[in-house]
Amino acid sequence: MKDLLAALCLVAVIEGLFLFAAPAAWKRMAEQLLDAPLPALRRMGAIALAAGLVMLWWLRH
C-alpha cells in the first residue's frame, strides 16, 4: 500500500512540475487532447499503461 501511495505522490510531483515549468505548453497540450479523437486517446492510454507495467515488472525483477 505504501508503494501505491508513493507512486501516486510521484505522479502529483511530475504533474505539478510540468504545470510549474511550462504552463503554456501544458495548456496547448490539453487543448490538443480535447481535439483528439477518442480512439487515439484510448490507444495512447493503452500504450502508456503497457509501458508502465513493463517498466514496473522490469524494475521489480
CYANA upper distance limits for C-alpha pairs under 8 A (distance plus 0.5 A):
  1 MET  CA      5 LEU  CA      6.89
  2 LYS  CA      6 ALA  CA      6.54
  3 ASP  CA      7 ALA  CA      6.57
  4 LEU  CA      8 LEU  CA      6.74
  5 LEU  CA      9 CYS  CA      6.65
  6 ALA  CA     10 LEU  CA      6.75
  7 ALA  CA     11 VAL  CA      6.81
  8 LEU  CA     12 ALA  CA      6.86
  9 CYS  CA     13 VAL  CA      6.75
 10 LEU  CA     14 ILE  CA      6.64
 11 VAL  CA     15 GLU  CA      6.59
 12 ALA  CA     16 GLY  CA      6.46
 13 VAL  CA     17 LEU  CA      6.52
 14 ILE  CA     18 PHE  CA      6.83
 15 GLU  CA     19 LEU  CA      6.82
 16 GLY  CA     20 PHE  CA      6.45
 17 LEU  CA     21 ALA  CA      6.36
 18 PHE  CA     22 ALA  CA      6.25
 18 PHE  CA     23 PRO  CA      7.46
 18 PHE  CA     26 TRP  CA      7.42
 19 LEU  CA     23 PRO  CA      5.19
 19 LEU  CA     26 TRP  CA      6.83
 22 ALA  CA     26 TRP  CA      6.71
 23 PRO  CA     27 LYS  CA      6.60
 24 ALA  CA     28 ARG  CA      6.76
 25 ALA  CA     29 MET  CA      6.65
 26 TRP  CA     30 ALA  CA      6.70
 27 LYS  CA     31 GLU  CA      6.76
 28 ARG  CA     32 GLN  CA      6.76
 29 MET  CA     33 LEU  CA      6.73
 30 ALA  CA     34 LEU  CA      6.90
 31 GLU  CA     35 ASP  CA      7.11
 32 GLN  CA     36 ALA  CA      6.75
 33 LEU  CA     41 LEU  CA      8.11
 36 ALA  CA     40 ALA  CA      7.13
 36 ALA  CA     41 LEU  CA      7.22
 37 PRO  CA     41 LEU  CA      7.04
 38 LEU  CA     42 ARG  CA      6.60
 39 PRO  CA     43 ARG  CA      6.66
 40 ALA  CA     44 MET  CA      6.71
 41 LEU  CA     45 GLY  CA      6.61
 42 ARG  CA     46 ALA  CA      6.62
 43 ARG  CA     47 ILE  CA      6.62
 44 MET  CA     48 ALA  CA      6.64
 45 GLY  CA     49 LEU  CA      6.50
 46 ALA  CA     50 ALA  CA      6.53
 47 ILE  CA     51 ALA  CA      6.50
 48 ALA  CA     52 GLY  CA      6.53
 49 LEU  CA     53 LEU  CA      6.68
 50 ALA  CA     54 VAL  CA      6.61
 51 ALA  CA     55 MET  CA      6.60
 52 GLY  CA     56 LEU  CA      6.51
 53 LEU  CA     57 TRP  CA      6.54
 54 VAL  CA     58 TRP  CA      6.54
 55 MET  CA     59 LEU  CA      6.56
 56 LEU  CA     60 ARG  CA      6.63
 57 TRP  CA     61 HIS  CA      6.75
